[in-house]
Amino acid sequence: MTLAVSIKESEEKRKGHLQDALYFRRNRLTKAKQTALMRAKIEKMNQQYFLGEQPF
């Protein structure tokens, strides 16, 4: 797994991870679902702390 280098790419990756989580939820694959949700969370943090506007 590699982090995105632009905000747009990060948003697309996050949406993809969330779609994966929904797929895994429908098929009752709980570990895979949790992994996909964690990846979406990491992309959100990437957007917030590394790709967004700097606070200083």
Long-range contacts (C-beta under 8 A, 24 or more apart in sequence): 1-39, 3-42, 3-43, 3-46, 3-50, 4-43, 4-46, 4-51, 5-51, 6-51, 7-47, 7-51, 7-52, 10-43, 10-46, 10-47, 10-51, 11-43, 11-47, 13-39, 13-43, 14-40, 14-43, 14-44, 14-47, 17-43
